Structures are given as structure tokens and as C-alpha cells.
Amino acid sequence: MKNFRKLLLSPVGRINRLPFIIGVFVLTALYIAQHAIYPILGTGLTAFFIPMVFFFLNLHIVFCLSGKRLHDLGRTTWPLFGMFALLFMAMMIVGLKFGMLQYFESVADLMNDPILQQDTEAMRAAVQPLEEAYQQNMKANMPKISAVLAITPLAFTIWLATTPGQKGDNRYGAPPAGNK
């Protein structure tokens, strides 16, 4: 258990490919378990805060695993931040492709209507069909969206899992035992 804690939660040092792959599988299992818990939470503050805690925990684990693996390659963690930047750009492109801009433009037009500005219920009634149409579009295209958003982290993970580490010492420390 101590080794898993160090593997998943400590950003210090280097790890070789096998512990990295094990860590990725453990993170994947944790992610699946977390998503199994979400429906049980219901609504309310608990349903808001627990996923937020899991989000930051997952982000920390990704940073620790990938950072140590990058250190074993003799690299800084900047490629990890580059991967997150690419993922963010992909999310923006996906959002624009599947109607995010049209949705916001339509809602902005409604918000500028002086008659609707006076009546909150009328504003909600006018916005609701736009929200439903956008959500239906996103839901219908979710397999495509998920595939596009999975490409960047998957390619990055495969790169880290297949690239051999540096054999000797580097600025991040001595090579891990059995470095491959």
C-alpha cells in the first residue's frame, strides 16, 4: 500500500514503464469507481463537492504519474502541460463544432431583448428550448466527442508507456531499479 501511495501521490523521483502502466490501470479503475458513485450521490452539496475532490485527486495522480515518467525520460513536466493545452483546444473545437457558439449567440440575443429582461419566467421559457436542443445535439454526438477528446491523452500515455527511460542518473535522480 505504501508503494501505491508513493506511486500515485508523490511527484518526486522517476518511475520506469511498468509502474507507470500499473499506475495508469489503477487510475482508470479509480475513475470508473468514481463514476459509479456519482449516481448514488443524488443532488445537493455532496453531489457537488465530492466530484470536485475526485477531479483534483485525479489531476494530482495524473501529474504524479506522468511527471515521474517524464523525469525518467530526462524531461520536465512541460510536455504534460502541453498535452492539457491540446486537450483544452480540442474541447473548444468540439464545443464549436457541435453548436456551442450558436447556443450562446441565441441566448445572448434573448438576454438583450428588453421585453424578456423584465420577465424572468418568460426568459427561462425562451431559453429552455435552446438548452434542450443544444443538450440533445451534444448527447447525440457524445460517441464522436468522447473519441476526439480521448485521442490526445491516449497518445500521450502510449508515448510515455513505450519510450524507454534514461539509463543513467539525470537531474531528477538515479534511475529506478530495473529501468527499461
C-alpha positions in Angstrom: 0.0 0.0 0.0 2.9 2.3 0.8 4.3 1.8 -2.7 0.9 2.6 -4.3 0.7 5.8 -2.2 4.2 6.8 -3.4 3.4 5.8 -7.0 0.1 7.6 -7.2 0.5 10.6 -4.8 4.2 11.6 -4.8 5.6 13.7 -7.6 9.2 13.1 -6.6 11.6 10.9 -8.5 11.4 8.7 -11.5 9.5 5.6 -12.5 10.0 3.1 -15.3 7.4 1.9 -17.7 5.9 -1.0 -15.8 5.0 1.0 -12.6 3.7 3.7 -14.9 1.4 1.3 -16.7 0.2 -0.2 -13.4 -0.5 3.3 -12.2 -2.5 4.1 -15.3 -4.6 1.0 -14.8 -5.1 1.9 -11.1 -6.1 5.4 -12.1 -8.5 4.0 -14.7 -10.1 1.7 -12.1 -10.4 4.7 -9.6 -12.0 6.8 -12.4 -14.6 4.0 -13.2 -15.4 3.6 -9.5 -15.8 7.3 -9.0 -18.3 7.5 -11.9 -20.2 4.5 -10.4 -20.6 6.5 -7.2 -21.9 9.7 -8.8 -25.5 8.5 -9.4 -25.7 7.4 -5.7 -24.8 10.9 -4.5 -28.1 12.4 -5.7 -28.3 16.2 -5.7 -27.1 18.7 -3.2 -23.8 19.9 -1.9 -22.4 16.4 -1.5 -23.0 15.7 -5.2 -21.2 19.0 -6.0 -18.2 18.7 -3.7 -17.3 15.0 -4.0 -16.8 15.1 -7.8 -14.7 18.2 -7.4 -12.5 16.5 -4.9 -12.2 13.5 -7.2 -11.4 15.8 -10.1 -8.4 17.4 -8.3 -7.3 14.0 -6.9 -7.3 12.6 -10.4 -5.4 15.6 -11.7 -2.8 15.2 -9.0 -2.4 11.5 -9.8 -2.0 12.2 -13.5 0.6 14.8 -12.7 2.5 12.5 -10.3 2.5 9.5 -12.7 3.2 11.4 -15.9 5.7 13.8 -14.2 7.8 10.9 -12.8 7.7 9.2 -16.1 8.8 12.3 -17.9 11.5 12.7 -15.3 12.7 9.2 -16.2 12.9 10.3 -19.8 15.0 13.3 -18.7 12.3 15.8 -19.4 10.5 18.4 -17.4 6.7 18.3 -16.9 6.1 20.9 -19.7 5.0 18.2 -22.2 2.2 17.3 -19.7 1.1 20.9 -19.7 1.3 20.9 -23.5 -1.0 17.8 -23.5 -3.5 19.6 -21.3 -3.4 22.7 -23.6 -4.0 20.4 -26.6 -6.9 18.8 -24.8 -8.4 22.2 -23.9 -8.1 23.3 -27.6 -9.8 20.0 -28.7 -12.6 20.7 -26.2 -13.1 24.2 -27.6 -13.1 22.9 -31.2 -15.6 20.1 -30.3 -17.8 22.7 -28.5 -17.8 25.0 -31.5 -18.4 22.1 -33.9 -21.4 20.9 -32.1 -23.3 24.2 -31.6 -21.8 25.9 -28.6 -21.3 29.2 -30.4 -24.8 29.2 -31.9 -26.3 28.4 -28.4 -24.5 31.3 -26.8 -25.4 33.7 -29.6 -29.1 32.7 -29.3 -29.1 33.1 -25.6 -27.3 36.5 -25.8 -29.9 37.7 -28.3 -32.6 36.7 -25.9 -30.8 38.4 -23.0 -30.7 41.6 -24.9 -34.5 41.6 -25.6 -35.9 44.4 -23.4 -39.3 42.6 -23.0 -37.7 39.4 -21.8 -35.3 41.3 -19.5 -38.4 42.4 -17.5 -39.9 38.9 -17.1 -37.6 36.2 -15.6 -40.2 33.4 -16.3 -40.5 34.4 -19.9 -36.7 34.5 -20.2 -36.4 31.0 -18.8 -39.2 29.8 -21.1 -37.4 31.2 -24.1 -34.0 29.8 -23.1 -35.2 26.3 -22.2 -35.8 25.1 -25.8 -32.4 26.3 -26.8 -30.8 24.5 -23.9 -32.7 21.3 -24.7 -31.7 21.5 -28.4 -28.0 22.0 -27.5 -28.0 19.2 -24.9 -29.7 16.8 -27.4 -27.1 17.7 -30.0 -24.3 17.0 -27.6 -25.9 13.8 -26.3 -26.5 12.5 -29.9 -22.8 13.2 -30.8 -21.3 12.0 -27.5 -19.6 9.0 -29.0 -17.8 11.2 -31.5 -17.0 13.8 -28.9 -15.6 11.2 -26.5 -13.4 9.7 -29.2 -12.0 13.0 -30.2 -11.3 14.0 -26.6 -9.6 10.7 -25.8 -7.1 10.8 -28.6 -4.7 13.4 -27.0 -4.4 11.8 -23.6 -4.3 8.3 -25.1 -1.5 9.2 -27.5 0.4 10.9 -24.6 0.0 7.9 -22.3 1.1 5.5 -25.1 4.2 7.6 -25.7 5.1 7.6 -22.0 4.5 3.9 -21.7 6.6 2.9 -24.7 9.5 5.2 -24.6 12.5 3.8 -22.6 13.9 5.9 -19.8 17.4 7.2 -19.5 19.8 4.6 -18.2 22.0 6.8 -16.0 21.4 9.5 -13.5 19.8 12.7 -14.6 18.8 15.9 -12.9 15.8 14.1 -11.4 17.8 11.5 -9.6 19.1 8.0 -10.1 17.3 5.6 -12.4 14.7 3.4 -10.8 15.6 -0.2 -10.2 15.1 -2.3 -13.4 14.9 0.8 -15.6 13.6 -0.1 -19.0 
